[in-house]
């Protein structure tokens, strides 16, 4: 069940990311520790059935991913 929800979040984020035309460039790389902490937090929300907070956390993770991509370009 977690994998299905995660796949849905990823699909939603992918669709949302393709509709954005510009992103602000990040000035620093995303910390692996911060990324891992957010991912674990989202997993805990999914496990407890709190989809509202899981979605909010996913939005934060997606922003971190986009910032990292902008930084590495």
Predicted model as a PDB file, atoms N, CA, C, CB and O in Angstrom, pLDDT in the B-factor column:
MODEL        1                                                                  
ATOM      1  N   UNK A   1       0.821  -1.188   0.000  1.00 66.00           N  
ATOM      2  CA  UNK A   1       0.000   0.000   0.000  1.00 66.00           C  
ATOM      3  C   UNK A   1       0.866   1.253   0.000  1.00 66.00           C  
ATOM      4  CB  UNK A   1      -0.934  -0.003   1.199  1.00 66.00           C  
ATOM      5  O   UNK A   1       0.555   2.225  -0.689  1.00 66.00           O  
ATOM      6  N   UNK A   2       1.962   1.233   0.778  1.00 68.00           N  
ATOM      7  CA  UNK A   2       2.855   2.385   0.821  1.00 68.00           C  
ATOM      8  C   UNK A   2       3.458   2.656  -0.548  1.00 68.00           C  
ATOM      9  CB  UNK A   2       3.962   2.164   1.848  1.00 68.00           C  
ATOM     10  O   UNK A   2       3.589   3.809  -0.960  1.00 68.00           O  
ATOM     11  N   UNK A   3       3.817   1.613  -1.234  1.00 68.00           N  
ATOM     12  CA  UNK A   3       4.447   1.786  -2.544  1.00 68.00           C  
ATOM     13  C   UNK A   3       3.476   2.378  -3.551  1.00 68.00           C  
ATOM     14  CB  UNK A   3       4.980   0.453  -3.058  1.00 68.00           C  
ATOM     15  O   UNK A   3       3.863   3.192  -4.389  1.00 68.00           O  
ATOM     16  N   UNK A   4       2.217   1.972  -3.471  1.00 69.00           N  
ATOM     17  CA  UNK A   4       1.211   2.526  -4.372  1.00 69.00           C  
ATOM     18  C   UNK A   4       1.032   4.018  -4.094  1.00 69.00           C  
ATOM     19  CB  UNK A   4      -0.137   1.776  -4.218  1.00 69.00           C  
ATOM     20  O   UNK A   4       0.968   4.823  -5.024  1.00 69.00           O  
ATOM     21  N   UNK A   5       0.951   4.382  -2.821  1.00 63.00           N  
ATOM     22  CA  UNK A   5       0.804   5.794  -2.468  1.00 63.00           C  
ATOM     23  C   UNK A   5       2.028   6.602  -2.883  1.00 63.00           C  
ATOM     24  CB  UNK A   5       0.567   5.943  -0.967  1.00 63.00           C  
ATOM     25  O   UNK A   5       1.900   7.715  -3.394  1.00 63.00           O  
ATOM     26  N   UNK A   6       3.199   6.047  -2.665  1.00 65.00           N  
ATOM     27  CA  UNK A   6       4.412   6.742  -3.056  1.00 65.00           C  
ATOM     28  C   UNK A   6       4.451   6.925  -4.575  1.00 65.00           C  
ATOM     29  CB  UNK A   6       5.653   5.972  -2.571  1.00 65.00           C  
ATOM     30  O   UNK A   6       4.851   7.980  -5.066  1.00 65.00           O  
ATOM     31  N   UNK A   7       4.039   5.907  -5.309  1.00 64.00           N  
ATOM     32  CA  UNK A   7       3.994   6.015  -6.765  1.00 64.00           C  
ATOM     33  C   UNK A   7       3.010   7.100  -7.196  1.00 64.00           C  
ATOM     34  CB  UNK A   7       3.606   4.667  -7.393  1.00 64.00           C  
ATOM     35  O   UNK A   7       3.278   7.843  -8.140  1.00 64.00           O  
ATOM     36  N   UNK A   8       1.878   7.191  -6.508  1.00 64.00           N  
ATOM     37  CA  UNK A   8       0.904   8.244  -6.819  1.00 64.00           C  
ATOM     38  C   UNK A   8       1.491   9.620  -6.543  1.00 64.00           C  
ATOM     39  CB  UNK A   8      -0.384   8.048  -6.005  1.00 64.00           C  
ATOM     40  O   UNK A   8       1.320  10.540  -7.343  1.00 64.00           O  
ATOM     41  N   UNK A   9       2.185   9.768  -5.411  1.00 67.00           N  
ATOM     42  CA  UNK A   9       2.821  11.044  -5.094  1.00 67.00           C  
ATOM     43  C   UNK A   9       3.855  11.409  -6.162  1.00 67.00           C  
ATOM     44  CB  UNK A   9       3.485  10.984  -3.704  1.00 67.00           C  
ATOM     45  O   UNK A   9       3.928  12.555  -6.605  1.00 67.00           O  
ATOM     46  N   UNK A  10       4.649  10.417  -6.565  1.00 68.00           N  
ATOM     47  CA  UNK A  10       5.677  10.688  -7.563  1.00 68.00           C  
ATOM     48  C   UNK A  10       5.065  11.064  -8.902  1.00 68.00           C  
ATOM     49  CB  UNK A  10       6.584   9.479  -7.727  1.00 68.00           C  
ATOM     50  O   UNK A  10       5.559  11.965  -9.580  1.00 68.00           O  
ATOM     51  N   UNK A  11       4.006  10.387  -9.284  1.00 68.00           N  
ATOM     52  CA  UNK A  11       3.327  10.703 -10.542  1.00 68.00           C  
ATOM     53  C   UNK A  11       2.743  12.102 -10.497  1.00 68.00           C  
ATOM     54  CB  UNK A  11       2.223   9.679 -10.835  1.00 68.00           C  
ATOM     55  O   UNK A  11       2.853  12.858 -11.462  1.00 68.00           O  
ATOM     56  N   UNK A  12       2.119  12.447  -9.375  1.00 76.00           N  
ATOM     57  CA  UNK A  12       1.559  13.786  -9.215  1.00 76.00           C  
ATOM     58  C   UNK A  12       2.653  14.842  -9.291  1.00 76.00           C  
ATOM     59  CB  UNK A  12       0.808  13.897  -7.884  1.00 76.00           C  
ATOM     60  O   UNK A  12       2.490  15.871  -9.947  1.00 76.00           O  
ATOM     61  N   UNK A  13       3.748  14.585  -8.628  1.00 71.00           N  
ATOM     62  CA  UNK A  13       4.856  15.544  -8.634  1.00 71.00           C  
ATOM     63  C   UNK A  13       5.460  15.692 -10.020  1.00 71.00           C  
ATOM     64  CB  UNK A  13       5.933  15.116  -7.645  1.00 71.00           C  
ATOM     65  O   UNK A  13       5.833  16.793 -10.426  1.00 71.00           O  
ATOM     66  N   UNK A  14       5.556  14.596 -10.737  1.00 70.00           N  
ATOM     67  CA  UNK A  14       6.103  14.646 -12.083  1.00 70.00           C  
ATOM     68  C   UNK A  14       5.215  15.485 -12.992  1.00 70.00           C  
ATOM     69  CB  UNK A  14       6.262  13.236 -12.649  1.00 70.00           C  
ATOM     70  O   UNK A  14       5.703  16.299 -13.776  1.00 70.00           O  
ATOM     71  N   UNK A  15       3.917  15.278 -12.878  1.00 63.00           N  
ATOM     72  CA  UNK A  15       2.984  16.063 -13.688  1.00 63.00           C  
ATOM     73  C   UNK A  15       3.033  17.534 -13.300  1.00 63.00           C  
ATOM     74  CB  UNK A  15       1.555  15.525 -13.536  1.00 63.00           C  
ATOM     75  O   UNK A  15       2.982  18.406 -14.168  1.00 63.00           O  
ATOM     76  N   UNK A  16       3.130  17.813 -12.027  1.00 59.00           N  
ATOM     77  CA  UNK A  16       3.193  19.198 -11.566  1.00 59.00           C  
ATOM     78  C   UNK A  16       4.515  19.847 -11.987  1.00 59.00           C  
ATOM     79  CB  UNK A  16       3.029  19.263 -10.033  1.00 59.00           C  
ATOM     80  O   UNK A  16       4.544  21.026 -12.338  1.00 59.00           O  
ATOM     81  N   UNK A  17       5.583  19.095 -11.953  1.00 57.00           N  
ATOM     82  CA  UNK A  17       6.892  19.647 -12.310  1.00 57.00           C  
ATOM     83  C   UNK A  17       6.964  19.975 -13.795  1.00 57.00           C  
ATOM     84  CB  UNK A  17       8.007  18.666 -11.936  1.00 57.00           C  
ATOM     85  O   UNK A  17       7.617  20.947 -14.174  1.00 57.00           O  
ATOM     86  N   UNK A  18       6.316  19.198 -14.634  1.00 53.00           N  
ATOM     87  CA  UNK A  18       6.361  19.467 -16.066  1.00 53.00           C  
ATOM     88  C   UNK A  18       5.511  20.675 -16.434  1.00 53.00           C  
ATOM     89  CB  UNK A  18       5.896  18.250 -16.844  1.00 53.00           C  
ATOM     90  O   UNK A  18       5.736  21.285 -17.479  1.00 53.00           O  
ATOM     91  N   UNK A  19       4.540  21.033 -15.598  1.00 51.00           N  
ATOM     92  CA  UNK A  19       3.712  22.187 -15.903  1.00 51.00           C  
ATOM     93  C   UNK A  19       4.379  23.492 -15.484  1.00 51.00           C  
ATOM     94  CB  UNK A  19       2.368  22.054 -15.224  1.00 51.00           C  
ATOM     95  O   UNK A  19       3.978  24.562 -15.941  1.00 51.00           O  
ATOM     96  N   UNK A  20       5.378  23.421 -14.631  1.00 50.00           N  
ATOM     97  CA  UNK A  20       6.112  24.627 -14.226  1.00 50.00           C  
ATOM     98  C   UNK A  20       7.111  24.980 -15.306  1.00 50.00           C  
ATOM     99  CB  UNK A  20       6.830  24.423 -12.862  1.00 50.00           C  
ATOM    100  O   UNK A  20       7.811  24.114 -15.830  1.00 50.00           O  
ATOM    101  N   UNK A  21       7.173  26.257 -15.634  1.00 44.00           N  
ATOM    102  CA  UNK A  21       8.074  26.662 -16.706  1.00 44.00           C  
ATOM    103  C   UNK A  21       9.416  27.146 -16.206  1.00 44.00           C  
ATOM    104  CB  UNK A  21       7.440  27.732 -17.522  1.00 44.00           C  
ATOM    105  O   UNK A  21      10.407  27.073 -16.933  1.00 44.00           O  
ATOM    106  N   UNK A  22       9.471  27.640 -14.976  1.00 46.00           N  
ATOM    107  CA  UNK A  22      10.748  28.139 -14.447  1.00 46.00           C  
ATOM    108  C   UNK A  22      10.834  27.869 -12.960  1.00 46.00           C  
ATOM    109  CB  UNK A  22      10.911  29.648 -14.724  1.00 46.00           C  
ATOM    110  O   UNK A  22       9.826  27.890 -12.254  1.00 46.00           O  
ATOM    111  N   UNK A  23      12.025  27.618 -12.497  1.00 47.00           N  
ATOM    112  CA  UNK A  23      12.300  27.407 -11.075  1.00 47.00           C  
ATOM    113  C   UNK A  23      13.444  28.312 -10.682  1.00 47.00           C  
ATOM    114  CB  UNK A  23      12.635  25.911 -10.766  1.00 47.00           C  
ATOM    115  O   UNK A  23      14.356  28.555 -11.472  1.00 47.00           O  
ATOM    116  N   UNK A  24      13.395  28.807  -9.468  1.00 49.00           N  
ATOM    117  CA  UNK A  24      14.502  29.611  -8.957  1.00 49.00           C  
ATOM    118  C   UNK A  24      15.689  28.700  -8.705  1.00 49.00           C  
ATOM    119  CB  UNK A  24      14.099  30.369  -7.660  1.00 49.00           C  
ATOM    120  O   UNK A  24      15.540  27.586  -8.203  1.00 49.00           O  
ATOM    121  N   UNK A  25      16.860  29.184  -9.057  1.00 49.00           N  
ATOM    122  CA  UNK A  25      18.041  28.368  -8.841  1.00 49.00           C  
ATOM    123  C   UNK A  25      18.459  28.427  -7.386  1.00 49.00           C  
ATOM    124  CB  UNK A  25      19.186  28.821  -9.745  1.00 49.00           C  
ATOM    125  O   UNK A  25      18.403  29.471  -6.737  1.00 49.00           O  
ATOM    126  N   UNK A  26      18.874  27.285  -6.903  1.00 45.00           N  
ATOM    127  CA  UNK A  26      19.333  27.177  -5.519  1.00 45.00           C  
ATOM    128  C   UNK A  26      20.782  27.636  -5.434  1.00 45.00           C  
ATOM    129  CB  UNK A  26      19.185  25.721  -4.993  1.00 45.00           C  
ATOM    130  O   UNK A  26      21.547  27.501  -6.389  1.00 45.00           O  
ATOM    131  N   UNK A  27      21.142  28.171  -4.301  1.00 55.00           N  
ATOM    132  CA  UNK A  27      22.515  28.612  -4.117  1.00 55.00           C  
ATOM    133  C   UNK A  27      23.363  27.548  -3.428  1.00 55.00           C  
ATOM    134  CB  UNK A  27      22.546  29.899  -3.315  1.00 55.00           C  
ATOM    135  O   UNK A  27      24.584  27.684  -3.361  1.00 55.00           O  
ATOM    136  N   UNK A  28      22.737  26.497  -2.919  1.00 67.00           N  
ATOM    137  CA  UNK A  28      23.492  25.453  -2.229  1.00 67.00           C  
ATOM    138  C   UNK A  28      22.837  24.099  -2.481  1.00 67.00           C  
ATOM    139  CB  UNK A  28      23.577  25.745  -0.706  1.00 67.00           C  
ATOM    140  O   UNK A  28      21.637  24.006  -2.742  1.00 67.00           O  
ATOM    141  N   UNK A  29      23.645  23.069  -2.396  1.00 75.00           N  
ATOM    142  CA  UNK A  29      23.140  21.717  -2.577  1.00 75.00           C  
ATOM    143  C   UNK A  29      22.278  21.316  -1.385  1.00 75.00           C  
ATOM    144  CB  UNK A  29      24.300  20.724  -2.763  1.00 75.00           C  
ATOM    145  O   UNK A  29      22.424  21.842  -0.282  1.00 75.00           O  
ATOM    146  N   UNK A  30      21.391  20.385  -1.633  1.00 80.00           N  
ATOM    147  CA  UNK A  30      20.523  19.863  -0.571  1.00 80.00           C  
ATOM    148  C   UNK A  30      21.327  18.870   0.262  1.00 80.00           C  
ATOM    149  CB  UNK A  30      19.234  19.183  -1.166  1.00 80.00           C  
ATOM    150  O   UNK A  30      22.062  18.040  -0.274  1.00 80.00           O  
ATOM    151  N   UNK A  31      21.178  18.969   1.567  1.00 84.00           N  
ATOM    152  CA  UNK A  31      21.877  18.066   2.468  1.00 84.00           C  
ATOM    153  C   UNK A  31      21.246  16.673   2.419  1.00 84.00           C  
ATOM    154  CB  UNK A  31      21.858  18.616   3.905  1.00 84.00           C  
ATOM    155  O   UNK A  31      20.022  16.542   2.444  1.00 84.00           O  
ATOM    156  N   UNK A  32      22.071  15.653   2.350  1.00 87.00           N  
ATOM    157  CA  UNK A  32      21.574  14.277   2.340  1.00 87.00           C  
ATOM    158  C   UNK A  32      20.864  13.954   3.647  1.00 87.00           C  
ATOM    159  CB  UNK A  32      22.725  13.289   2.105  1.00 87.00           C  
ATOM    160  O   UNK A  32      19.899  13.189   3.658  1.00 87.00           O  
ATOM    161  N   UNK A  33      21.330  14.525   4.732  1.00 90.00           N  
ATOM    162  CA  UNK A  33      20.702  14.295   6.038  1.00 90.00           C  
ATOM    163  C   UNK A  33      19.294  14.866   6.068  1.00 90.00           C  
ATOM    164  CB  UNK A  33      21.545  14.918   7.161  1.00 90.00           C  
ATOM    165  O   UNK A  33      18.366  14.217   6.551  1.00 90.00           O  
ATOM    166  N   UNK A  34      19.132  16.093   5.544  1.00 91.00           N  
ATOM    167  CA  UNK A  34      17.805  16.714   5.498  1.00 91.00           C  
ATOM    168  C   UNK A  34      16.859  15.926   4.606  1.00 91.00           C  
ATOM    169  CB  UNK A  34      17.906  18.158   5.003  1.00 91.00           C  
ATOM    170  O   UNK A  34      15.693  15.719   4.940  1.00 91.00           O  
ATOM    171  N   UNK A  35      17.383  15.490   3.463  1.00 91.00           N  
ATOM    172  CA  UNK A  35      16.562  14.724   2.529  1.00 91.00           C  
ATOM    173  C   UNK A  35      16.103  13.408   3.154  1.00 91.00           C  
ATOM    174  CB  UNK A  35      17.340  14.452   1.237  1.00 91.00           C  
ATOM    175  O   UNK A  35      14.936  13.033   3.036  1.00 91.00           O  
ATOM    176  N   UNK A  36      17.015  12.715   3.811  1.00 93.00           N  
ATOM    177  CA  UNK A  36      16.677  11.453   4.470  1.00 93.00           C  
ATOM    178  C   UNK A  36      15.660  11.667   5.580  1.00 93.00           C  
ATOM    179  CB  UNK A  36      17.932  10.793   5.035  1.00 93.00           C  
ATOM    180  O   UNK A  36      14.730  10.875   5.733  1.00 93.00           O  
ATOM    181  N   UNK A  37      15.831  12.730   6.352  1.00 93.00           N  
ATOM    182  CA  UNK A  37      14.894  13.025   7.443  1.00 93.00           C  
ATOM    183  C   UNK A  37      13.494  13.289   6.904  1.00 93.00           C  
ATOM    184  CB  UNK A  37      15.378  14.235   8.256  1.00 93.00           C  
ATOM    185  O   UNK A  37      12.512  12.787   7.451  1.00 93.00           O  
ATOM    186  N   UNK A  38      13.399  14.076   5.829  1.00 94.00           N  
ATOM    187  CA  UNK A  38      12.083  14.366   5.232  1.00 94.00           C  
ATOM    188  C   UNK A  38      11.448  13.101   4.662  1.00 94.00           C  
ATOM    189  CB  UNK A  38      12.214  15.430   4.125  1.00 94.00           C  
ATOM    190  O   UNK A  38      10.241  12.896   4.794  1.00 94.00           O  
ATOM    191  N   UNK A  39      12.251  12.261   4.034  1.00 94.00           N  
ATOM    192  CA  UNK A  39      11.736  11.019   3.467  1.00 94.00           C  
ATOM    193  C   UNK A  39      11.220  10.095   4.561  1.00 94.00           C  
ATOM    194  CB  UNK A  39      12.820  10.314   2.651  1.00 94.00           C  
ATOM    195  O   UNK A  39      10.158   9.490   4.413  1.00 94.00           O  
ATOM    196  N   UNK A  40      11.955   9.983   5.648  1.00 95.00           N  
ATOM    197  CA  UNK A  40      11.513   9.159   6.775  1.00 95.00           C  
ATOM    198  C   UNK A  40      10.246   9.727   7.403  1.00 95.00           C  
ATOM    199  CB  UNK A  40      12.623   9.054   7.830  1.00 95.00           C  
ATOM    200  O   UNK A  40       9.354   8.981   7.805  1.00 95.00           O  
ATOM    201  N   UNK A  41      10.174  11.055   7.483  1.00 95.00           N  
ATOM    202  CA  UNK A  41       8.981  11.689   8.034  1.00 95.00           C  
ATOM    203  C   UNK A  41       7.769  11.402   7.156  1.00 95.00           C  
ATOM    204  CB  UNK A  41       9.191  13.202   8.174  1.00 95.00           C  
ATOM    205  O   UNK A  41       6.690  11.105   7.670  1.00 95.00           O  
ATOM    206  N   UNK A  42       7.935  11.489   5.830  1.00 94.00           N  
ATOM    207  CA  UNK A  42       6.832  11.187   4.931  1.00 94.00           C  
ATOM    208  C   UNK A  42       6.405   9.729   5.070  1.00 94.00           C  
ATOM    209  CB  UNK A  42       7.223  11.491   3.483  1.00 94.00           C  
ATOM    210  O   UNK A  42       5.211   9.430   5.069  1.00 94.00           O  
ATOM    211  N   UNK A  43       7.367   8.827   5.188  1.00 95.00           N  
ATOM    212  CA  UNK A  43       7.064   7.411   5.360  1.00 95.00           C  
ATOM    213  C   UNK A  43       6.275   7.173   6.643  1.00 95.00           C  
ATOM    214  CB  UNK A  43       8.353   6.588   5.372  1.00 95.00           C  
ATOM    215  O   UNK A  43       5.351   6.361   6.668  1.00 95.00           O  
ATOM    216  N   UNK A  44       6.641   7.883   7.706  1.00 95.00           N  
ATOM    217  CA  UNK A  44       5.922   7.740   8.977  1.00 95.00           C  
ATOM    218  C   UNK A  44       4.482   8.245   8.841  1.00 95.00           C  
ATOM    219  CB  UNK A  44       6.654   8.510  10.104  1.00 95.00           C  
ATOM    220  O   UNK A  44       3.555   7.630   9.370  1.00 95.00           O  
ATOM    221  N   UNK A  45       4.297   9.354   8.139  1.00 95.00           N  
ATOM    222  CA  UNK A  45       2.944   9.865   7.916  1.00 95.00           C  
ATOM    223  C   UNK A  45       2.105   8.878   7.098  1.00 95.00           C  
ATOM    224  CB  UNK A  45       3.000  11.225   7.203  1.00 95.00           C  
ATOM    225  O   UNK A  45       0.931   8.657   7.394  1.00 95.00           O  
ATOM    226  N   UNK A  46       2.707   8.298   6.085  1.00 95.00           N  
ATOM    227  CA  UNK A  46       1.991   7.314   5.264  1.00 95.00           C  
ATOM    228  C   UNK A  46       1.623   6.101   6.106  1.00 95.00           C  
ATOM    229  CB  UNK A  46       2.845   6.884   4.047  1.00 95.00           C  
ATOM    230  O   UNK A  46       0.506   5.592   6.012  1.00 95.00           O  
ATOM    231  N   UNK A  47       2.560   5.635   6.928  1.00 95.00           N  
ATOM    232  CA  UNK A  47       2.307   4.465   7.771  1.00 95.00           C  
ATOM    233  C   UNK A  47       1.180   4.721   8.770  1.00 95.00           C  
ATOM    234  CB  UNK A  47       3.579   4.067   8.515  1.00 95.00           C  
ATOM    235  O   UNK A  47       0.421   3.810   9.101  1.00 95.00           O  
ATOM    236  N   UNK A  48       1.073   5.965   9.252  1.00 96.00           N  
ATOM    237  CA  UNK A  48       0.017   6.276  10.211  1.00 96.00           C  
ATOM    238  C   UNK A  48      -1.291   6.670   9.533  1.00 96.00           C  
ATOM    239  CB  UNK A  48       0.467   7.388  11.129  1.00 96.00           C  
ATOM    240  O   UNK A  48      -2.295   6.892  10.210  1.00 96.00           O  
ATOM    241  N   UNK A  49      -1.288   6.757   8.208  1.00 94.00           N  
ATOM    242  CA  UNK A  49      -2.503   7.080   7.467  1.00 94.00           C  
ATOM    243  C   UNK A  49      -2.801   8.571   7.383  1.00 94.00           C  
ATOM    244  CB  UNK A  49      -3.660   6.390   8.092  1.00 94.00           C  
ATOM    245  O   UNK A  49      -3.911   8.956   7.016  1.00 94.00           O  
ATOM    246  N   UNK A  50      -1.831   9.413   7.715  1.00 94.00           N  
ATOM    247  CA  UNK A  50      -1.999  10.860   7.687  1.00 94.00           C  
ATOM    248  C   UNK A  50      -1.566  11.384   6.315  1.00 94.00           C  
ATOM    249  CB  UNK A  50      -1.181  11.540   8.830  1.00 94.00           C  
ATOM    250  O   UNK A  50      -0.438  11.844   6.140  1.00 94.00           O  
ATOM    251  N   UNK A  51      -2.483  11.303   5.349  1.00 94.00           N  
ATOM    252  CA  UNK A  51      -2.150  11.667   3.977  1.00 94.00           C  
ATOM    253  C   UNK A  51      -1.997  13.170   3.774  1.00 94.00           C  
ATOM    254  CB  UNK A  51      -3.202  11.145   3.048  1.00 94.00           C  
ATOM    255  O   UNK A  51      -1.283  13.596   2.867  1.00 94.00           O  
ATOM    256  N   UNK A  52      -2.648  13.974   4.595  1.00 94.00           N  
ATOM    257  CA  UNK A  52      -2.518  15.430   4.462  1.00 94.00           C  
ATOM    258  C   UNK A  52      -1.085  15.861   4.757  1.00 94.00           C  
ATOM    259  CB  UNK A  52      -3.501  16.157   5.411  1.00 94.00           C  
ATOM    260  O   UNK A  52      -0.479  16.593   3.975  1.00 94.00           O  
ATOM    261  N   UNK A  53      -0.549  15.407   5.881  1.00 94.00           N  
ATOM    262  CA  UNK A  53       0.841  15.743   6.218  1.00 94.00           C  
ATOM    263  C   UNK A  53       1.826  15.040   5.294  1.00 94.00           C  
ATOM    264  CB  UNK A  53       1.140  15.373   7.671  1.00 94.00           C  
ATOM    265  O   UNK A  53       2.894  15.581   5.006  1.00 94.00           O  
ATOM    266  N   UNK A  54       1.485  13.845   4.825  1.00 95.00           N  
ATOM    267  CA  UNK A  54       2.360  13.140   3.886  1.00 95.00           C  
ATOM    268  C   UNK A  54       2.467  13.933   2.583  1.00 95.00           C  
ATOM    269  CB  UNK A  54       1.831  11.705   3.609  1.00 95.00           C  
ATOM    270  O   UNK A  54       3.550  14.040   2.009  1.00 95.00           O  
ATOM    271  N   UNK A  55       1.356  14.484   2.120  1.00 96.00           N  
ATOM    272  CA  UNK A  55       1.374  15.277   0.892  1.00 96.00           C  
ATOM    273  C   UNK A  55       2.187  16.560   1.089  1.00 96.00           C  
ATOM    274  CB  UNK A  55      -0.064  15.617   0.450  1.00 96.00           C  
ATOM    275  O   UNK A  55       2.953  16.955   0.210  1.00 96.00           O  
ATOM    276  N   UNK A  56       2.017  17.201   2.234  1.00 95.00           N  
ATOM    277  CA  UNK A  56       2.782  18.417   2.527  1.00 95.00           C  
ATOM    278  C   UNK A  56       4.277  18.109   2.593  1.00 95.00           C  
ATOM    279  CB  UNK A  56       2.309  19.049   3.854  1.00 95.00           C  
ATOM    280  O   UNK A  56       5.102  18.885   2.110  1.00 95.00           O  
ATOM    281  N   UNK A  57       4.614  16.983   3.190  1.00 95.00           N  
ATOM    282  CA  UNK A  57       6.019  16.583   3.267  1.00 95.00           C  
ATOM    283  C   UNK A  57       6.549  16.233   1.885  1.00 95.00           C  
ATOM    284  CB  UNK A  57       6.194  15.390   4.221  1.00 95.00           C  
ATOM    285  O   UNK A  57       7.695  16.542   1.561  1.00 95.00           O  
ATOM    286  N   UNK A  58       5.722  15.591   1.071  1.00 95.00           N  
ATOM    287  CA  UNK A  58       6.142  15.274  -0.293  1.00 95.00           C  
ATOM    288  C   UNK A  58       6.422  16.558  -1.072  1.00 95.00           C  
ATOM    289  CB  UNK A  58       5.064  14.431  -1.012  1.00 95.00           C  
ATOM    290  O   UNK A  58       7.377  16.617  -1.847  1.00 95.00           O  
ATOM    291  N   UNK A  59       5.597  17.584  -0.873  1.00 95.00           N  
ATOM    292  CA  UNK A  59       5.827  18.858  -1.556  1.00 95.00           C  
ATOM    293  C   UNK A  59       7.182  19.443  -1.158  1.00 95.00           C  
ATOM    294  CB  UNK A  59       4.695  19.858  -1.232  1.00 95.00           C  
ATOM    295  O   UNK A  59       7.894  19.997  -1.995  1.00 95.00           O  
ATOM    296  N   UNK A  60       7.534  19.317   0.117  1.00 94.00           N  
ATOM    297  CA  UNK A  60       8.841  19.785   0.584  1.00 94.00           C  
ATOM    298  C   UNK A  60       9.967  18.960  -0.040  1.00 94.00           C  
ATOM    299  CB  UNK A  60       8.921  19.716   2.123  1.00 94.00           C  
ATOM    300  O   UNK A  60      10.995  19.508  -0.438  1.00 94.00           O  
ATOM    301  N   UNK A  61       9.772  17.646  -0.125  1.00 94.00           N  
ATOM    302  CA  UNK A  61      10.774  16.766  -0.743  1.00 94.00           C  
ATOM    303  C   UNK A  61      10.927  17.110  -2.219  1.00 94.00           C  
ATOM    304  CB  UNK A  61      10.379  15.273  -0.576  1.00 94.00           C  
ATOM    305  O   UNK A  61      12.043  17.171  -2.735  1.00 94.00           O  
ATOM    306  N   UNK A  62       9.816  17.332  -2.890  1.00 94.00           N  
ATOM    307  CA  UNK A  62       9.858  17.678  -4.311  1.00 94.00           C  
ATOM    308  C   UNK A  62      10.623  18.980  -4.529  1.00 94.00           C  
ATOM    309  CB  UNK A  62       8.434  17.799  -4.879  1.00 94.00           C  
ATOM    310  O   UNK A  62      11.399  19.099  -5.477  1.00 94.00           O  
ATOM    311  N   UNK A  63      10.405  19.942  -3.659  1.00 92.00           N  
ATOM    312  CA  UNK A  63      11.142  21.204  -3.750  1.00 92.00           C  
ATOM    313  C   UNK A  63      12.633  20.961  -3.560  1.00 92.00           C  
ATOM    314  CB  UNK A  63      10.627  22.214  -2.703  1.00 92.00           C  
ATOM    315  O   UNK A  63      13.458  21.542  -4.265  1.00 92.00           O  
ATOM    316  N   UNK A  64      12.976  20.100  -2.604  1.00 91.00           N  
ATOM    317  CA  UNK A  64      14.388  19.770  -2.378  1.00 91.00           C  
ATOM    318  C   UNK A  64      14.995  19.120  -3.625  1.00 91.00           C  
ATOM    319  CB  UNK A  64      14.536  18.828  -1.157  1.00 91.00           C  
ATOM    320  O   UNK A  64      16.125  19.429  -4.002  1.00 91.00           O  
ATOM    321  N   UNK A  65      14.251  18.231  -4.251  1.00 92.00           N  
ATOM    322  CA  UNK A  65      14.737  17.552  -5.455  1.00 92.00           C  
ATOM    323  C   UNK A  65      14.955  18.556  -6.580  1.00 92.00           C  
ATOM    324  CB  UNK A  65      13.746  16.457  -5.902  1.00 92.00           C  
ATOM    325  O   UNK A  65      15.985  18.529  -7.253  1.00 92.00           O  
ATOM    326  N   UNK A  66      13.980  19.443  -6.781  1.00 91.00           N  
ATOM    327  CA  UNK A  66      14.096  20.442  -7.839  1.00 91.00           C  
ATOM    328  C   UNK A  66      15.263  21.406  -7.571  1.00 91.00           C  
ATOM    329  CB  UNK A  66      12.779  21.227  -7.971  1.00 91.00           C  
ATOM    330  O   UNK A  66      15.960  21.813  -8.499  1.00 91.00           O  
ATOM    331  N   UNK A  67      15.467  21.764  -6.309  1.00 88.00           N  
ATOM    332  CA  UNK A  67      16.598  22.624  -5.961  1.00 88.00           C  
ATOM    333  C   UNK A  67      17.919  21.928  -6.231  1.00 88.00           C  
ATOM    334  CB  UNK A  67      16.520  23.043  -4.499  1.00 88.00           C  
ATOM    335  O   UNK A  67      18.864  22.555  -6.710  1.00 88.00           O  
ATOM    336  N   UNK A  68      17.993  20.654  -5.932  1.00 88.00           N  
ATOM    337  CA  UNK A  68      19.210  19.897  -6.187  1.00 88.00           C  
ATOM    338  C   UNK A  68      19.477  19.790  -7.690  1.00 88.00           C  
ATOM    339  CB  UNK A  68      19.111  18.499  -5.562  1.00 88.00           C  
ATOM    340  O   UNK A  68      20.617  19.920  -8.136  1.00 88.00           O  
ATOM    341  N   UNK A  69      18.424  19.554  -8.457  1.00 89.00           N  
ATOM    342  CA  UNK A  69      18.591  19.503  -9.917  1.00 89.00           C  
ATOM    343  C   UNK A  69      19.050  20.850 -10.452  1.00 89.00           C  
ATOM    344  CB  UNK A  69      17.274  19.085 -10.603  1.00 89.00           C  
ATOM    345  O   UNK A  69      19.921  20.907 -11.321  1.00 89.00           O  
ATOM    346  N   UNK A  70      18.479  21.927  -9.948  1.00 86.00           N  
ATOM    347  CA  UNK A  70      18.902  23.260 -10.398  1.00 86.00           C  
ATOM    348  C   UNK A  70      20.359  23.526 -10.008  1.00 86.00           C  
ATOM    349  CB  UNK A  70      17.982  24.353  -9.799  1.00 86.00           C  
ATOM    350  O   UNK A  70      21.107  24.131 -10.776  1.00 86.00           O  
ATOM    351  N   UNK A  71      20.752  23.083  -8.844  1.00 83.00           N  
ATOM    352  CA  UNK A  71      22.114  23.289  -8.377  1.00 83.00           C  
ATOM    353  C   UNK A  71      23.113  22.505  -9.225  1.00 83.00           C  
ATOM    354  CB  UNK A  71      22.236  22.884  -6.911  1.00 83.00           C  
ATOM    355  O   UNK A  71      24.190  23.011  -9.539  1.00 83.00           O  
ATOM    356  N   UNK A  72      22.765  21.280  -9.595  1.00 82.00           N  
ATOM    357  CA  UNK A  72      23.705  20.455 -10.356  1.00 82.00           C  
ATOM    358  C   UNK A  72      23.778  20.829 -11.813  1.00 82.00           C  
ATOM    359  CB  UNK A  72      23.333  19.020 -10.240  1.00 82.00           C  
ATOM    360  O   UNK A  72      24.725  20.434 -12.493  1.00 82.00           O  
ATOM    361  N   UNK A  73      22.816  21.578 -12.323  1.00 75.00           N  
ATOM    362  CA  UNK A  73      22.886  22.030 -13.714  1.00 75.00           C  
ATOM    363  C   UNK A  73      23.950  23.051 -13.807  1.00 75.00           C  
ATOM    364  CB  UNK A  73      21.546  22.593 -14.214  1.00 75.00           C  
ATOM    365  O   UNK A  73      24.200  23.585 -14.887  1.00 75.00           O  
TER     366      UNK A  73                                                      
ENDMDL                                                                          
END                                                                             
